[in-house]
Amino acid sequence: MSSAPQNRAAVLTAPNTPLEIQDVPTPTPGPNQLTIRTHAVAFNPVDTVMHATGYMINSFPAVIGCDAAGEVTAVSDEAAKMGFKVGDRVAGGCDQAEDRAGKGVFQLYSNLQAGMTGKLPESVAYKDAAVLPICLATAAVGLFQKDTLALPHPKVEVEDVGKTVLIWGGASSVGSCAIQLAKAAGLKVAATAGKYNLEYVKSIGADWAFDYRSESIVEDVVGALKGQGEFGGAFAAVMGREVYIKSAEICVELGGNQTLGTVLPHFMAFEEPLPGGVKITYSELRFERSELKHSS
């Protein structure tokens, strides 16, 4: 009988204190989970908030960290039914809805949520894949959930759905994912970026690219998108008051979906009313356990 491998973690003993490397128990996969030998982790804004404030942590010591990539060492029955097996190269995220004490990915062995995990081809390095899960999920939340922009979902065979969408901050990690998801959903995409990243956002699918620093940015976007199909709303992949105000002004001018999706969590709600009564939405991933069991 083989013993569990030794696990080590970067442990947070209290809010806003240095992480400490400690021996910790090796996790086993719970329902809808798989365990990996962690090869790379990503640092997300939410990790800094959790470290500084203890947000989403019910008890200490705790292990934080949302995104990781590595090799599967154990799978739950549900994860096995979804096609995962020991030895798979994967990248994914942990479940942020649960008590996070001891459940983050800043450890040698960590659990990922099967519904937020994907297999990696050999050509993709762990360090490159680790940055994707939460960024991709955040973009998907902002674009597709029923209480955000509620846009059509991506398809393998892309069909033009006759809608346009604005993605503010298209060169950011979340914005880059949002552009590609929106294109896969059959939308035309207008993206803002710094002038040095305009060609980049076009290269990943943006139909129009605008310098967000331009004094005429609102007029430029409205002029380009008018007559280009139904406006599906705006998604702010970066934070900032000016971002929200200008995005809302564009929504008002274009009509259609008067909704601005954001990467803001609810506890950082933007309190200022937006122009024209445009609705602002927040980033919160929701899924039913039953949905995970049948995902593919």
N, C-alpha and C positions, 0 to 999 in steps of 0.2 A: 504494500500500500504506500503510494507516494504522498509525501507531505506537501502542504501548500507552499508555494514559493514565498520567499521573504519579500515583504512589501515595504517601501519607504515613501514618505510624502513630505511635501512642503506644508507644514501645519501652521494655521493661524490660531494662536492661543487667546487673542483678544483683539477687538477692533483697533486698527491703526497701529499695529505692532509688527516687527519684522517676522517674516515666515521662518519657521524652524524646521530643519530636516530631522525627522523622527522615524523610528520603526513603527508601523501601524499594521493592523490586521489586513490580510489580503481579502478583497471583496469577492463575493460569489454573485452571479447574476440573479436578480429578482425577476418577477413576471415582466415580459416584454423587454428584457435587458440582455446584453452580452458583455462579457468581461474581456478587456484587452490588455496586452503588455504594451504600455504606452511608449511610443517612440518620439512623438512631438506633441506639444501643446501650443495653444494660441492664447494671447492676452487680449481680452475684450474690455470695453469700457465698464461693463457690469462687474467685471472682476475687481476693478479699482474701487468701485462703489462698495462692493461687499467687503473688501479689505479695509477700507477707511471707516465704514459705518456699521458693519455687521448686518447689512440689509439681507434678508432672506435666510439668515442663520439663526436657528432657534437655540443652539447650545454650542459651547466651546469646550475643548479645541475643535477646530473644523478644518476641512480641506476644501478649498474653493477651486475655481476653474471650470469653464463651460465646454471648451472644444478640445478634441484630441484626435490623434491618428495613431494606429498601431496594429498589432497582430492579435486576432481573436484567440483567446485561451479557453473560454467556456461560453456556452450559450444556454439560454432558457428554452423551454419547449416552444414558446411562442416565437422566439427569434429563429429557432431551427425551422419552424414552419414557414418563415419568411425567407428562407434560403441561406441563412448564415450558418457557418460551420467553423470549427477550430482550424486555425491556420489562415483564415481569410485576412487579407490586408484591407483595412477599413478606416474611415474617418467619420466622426459623428459627435453628437452633443449629449450631455447628461440631462436628466430631468430637472428643470429649474422649479417645477411646481412642488417638489417635495422638500422636506427639511434637508438643507444642504450640508449639515454637519457630517463630515467624513465622506461625502458623496461626490465631491468635485473631482476633476481630472488631474490636479497637480500632484500626481502620485505615480509610482512605477506601474501598478496595476489599477485599473479604474473601470467602472461600469458605464456603458453608453446606453441610451434609449434606442431600441431597435428601429423605431419609427423615424428616428432622426439620424440614422446611420446608413452609409452607402459603401459599397465595395470599391476598391481602388485598383485600377490597372497597374501593372508593373512599371509603366512609364511615368507614373505620377509619384513623386517623392512624398514621404510622410510630412515633411516640413512644409511643403506646398499645400497639401490637402488639409492640414490641421486648421488653417485659417478660414475654411469655407462654411462649416455647419451653421453656426449662429448667424453669420452674415447672410447666408442663403435663406435661412428660416425667417430672419427679420424682413428681408425683401419680400418673401412670399406672404408673410402676414400682412404687410402694408398694402400689397396689391390684390390679394385674392380672398381674404377672409370676408365673411358676410357682413361683419360690422366695420370693415374698412372700405377699400375701394370696390370690393366685390366684382373684380374683373373676371373675364373668362379664363379658365385654367389652361396652362400650356398643353400642347399635344405633340405627339411624335411627328405627325404629318401636319405641319403648320398651315392654317387657313386664315386669310385676311378677314378679321371680324368687323372692319369698318370703323374702328375706334382709334383715337389717339390718346396718349398719356404723357404727362410731364414728369420727368424725374430730375429733381434738383439735387445736385451733388453726384452726378453720374460717374465721376472718376474715383469716388470713394469705394471701399470694399463692398458695402451694402449696395451702393448705387450701381456698381458694375454688375452685381448679381441681378439687380432689379431690371436693368436694361435687357439682359439676356433672357430673363424670365418673361418679360413683357413681349419681346419679339417672338419667343416660342409660343406665346398665347395668341399671336396673330395681330398684335397691335402695332401701330406706328408710334415711334418714340421720339420725343424731344427731350434732350438732356442738357443740363447746364454743367459747366466745368471751368477750371482756369484755362486761360488761353493756351497754355502749353499742353493741355490734355484734351483739346478739342478733337484732334485726329484720333486719339486713343478711344474716346467714347464712340466715334463713328466706326472705328475698326471692330468694336464688339457689338455693333448693331444699331446704334442711334441713327435715326433718319435725319435729324437736325441736331446741331450742337451750337450752344450759345455761351459766350463768355459771361459768367455770372457777375463780373465786375462792371459790365457795361451799364452806363446810366440809362440806356433805353431798353434794358433787358425785357421789361414787361411788354412794351410795344413790339419788340422784335419777335418774341415768342408768339404773341397774339396774331401778329401779321402773318407769320409762317403757318400757323395751325388753322386759321379760319378757312373754312371750306374743305378741310382735309378729313372730314368724317366727324362722327359724334365724339365729343370730348369726354374721356373716361375718368377724369380727375387728375390730381397731382399727388406725387409721393416725394416727401422731403427725406432724402437719405442722409442728410447732415442736419445738425441742430443750429438754431439761431433765430432771433426775432425777425430779422430782415428776410430770412429765408421764408418764414411762414407768411409774413405780410405780402411779399411779392408773389409768392405762389398762389395765395388766395386771390389777389388782384387779377391774376391770369385766369383763374377759375371763373371769376365773375364775368370777365370780358368774353370768355369762350362759351359760357353756358354749359349745358350738359351736366355731368356729375359734379355737384358743388361740394366735393369732399377733398380734404387734404390729409393724406396718411403721413405719419411720422414714425421716427425710431424712438420717440420718447416713451418711457414707461409711465404708467398712470401716476406714480408718486411724483413725477416731474411735470405734471400737467401745465400746459400753457394757458394762463388765466385770461389773457387779453382777448376780447372779441375780435374775430377776423373780419376783414372787409366783406360786405355783402351777406353776412351771416353764414359764410362758408363753414362747414362742419370740420372739426379737427378730430382725428382718431389716433389711438395710441397702440404701442406694440405689445401685444400679449398673445403668445402662442397658445392655442386651445386645441386639444384633441381628446376624443373619447378613447378609453382603453380598448373598447371593442374595435375601434377603427384601426388601432395598431395591429391587432391580431390578424386582420385581413389585408394589411398593406402588402404591396409587392414592389 
